[in-house]
Amino acid sequence: MSPLMSKAYSLCHFRPGFNLVVRLFSVSIYHNTRLAEVGRLELPKAQGKYETGQLFLHRVFGYRGVILFPWLARVYDRDLPNQSKGNQLESVASESTEGGTAANASKEVQKKTHTFYQVLIDQRDCPYIRAQTEAVTFLGNQESSRSLYAIPGLDYVAHEDILPYSSGEQHPLQHELFDKFLAHQPDKDPPFVAQETLRAWQKKNHPWLELSDVHKETTEGIRVTVIPFYMGCRETPAASVYWWRYCIRLENLGELSVQLRERHWRIFSLSGTLETVRGRGVVGQEPILSPRLPAFQYSSHVSLQAPSGHMWGTFRMEREDGHMFDCRIPPFSLESKPDDNSGNGSIDEANSTLGVSSKQPSSGAGPSGGDETVPSSTTTTTTTSSKPNTKNNKHDGDDNV
């Protein structure tokens, strides 16, 4: 969260009296402060879901947004103790490998169902967010020269990160899809309802937008949350290439500032290949997680020549007192889905119908290379099992090329 957004958030955080007027602070080049009224805070929902069209402030990143539709996700939290009967447990065989490679045993992890939301981000707040605003990426048409592109200003937000507010404005949010997806109906609560365009877009892109699994783990006060998404399969003359994107959020729950210095990934493919990748930072940065700016979020991509696999690893962290430690990245599965040629193959067409100015992610990530597992400055080792398998070229990473 930027200083600008943290001031707005502090008003919500330290003065929780609802129906307060929320104001954002902006500073001009002359260092003058301007107050802009946003709306009135509402009571967060402890039970039930928020409706399409609900305006909100993000609890962690502070941006203004609007809810499009909900997702029900399975959350695997390794911080929660396994409990006896009454809780549904699921075995996550996350770090099993072949060929004699050392790995941690699979662990029983408690699974809970939790609500997340697909949201639009106000473009005015994008420059101040410690998260990528082009994080939701798609594979284009098979024949398209643009193999990967993003629609800016889409995000996934957990229910507890929603701070709802209301506004009397007819256009309270600036995003090119706001008026295409939502219609203003002042007699409704919230006063914005889904248009047919939103319902059609959701149905068309459901396989590639769907949020199904969330993985969490905390090490020495640093919580890492990982959300993987299957993007589709691309056929090449040599092999089928399966693509996933994954979103990672780091959050400092402690009192001392911590800086991310290095990453260490392991990627296991169903074809029997284990790859190890090391490198400095993530997405070209070494973010500092401080008590004032405790969170950082980014997205990246991985490809396998197999329909499934696993990823896990560590971030090397340095605390402000000089203490170094490895922060665990919770293991997560990479699972493909049956390809729906009528869906992913028509994404370009569906979004052009909306008039969306989709573009290549600014990080430069894409199927031709360039995510966090293939930076030029890293060392990469590959171990194959004794079983015969095809050559498995992986791209995974932080766009540190």
Summary of the structure (lengths in Angstrom):
residues: 401
radius of gyration: 21.4
end to end distance: 26.3
largest distance: 67.0
contacts: 1291
relative contact order: 0.16
helix: 12%
strand: 45%
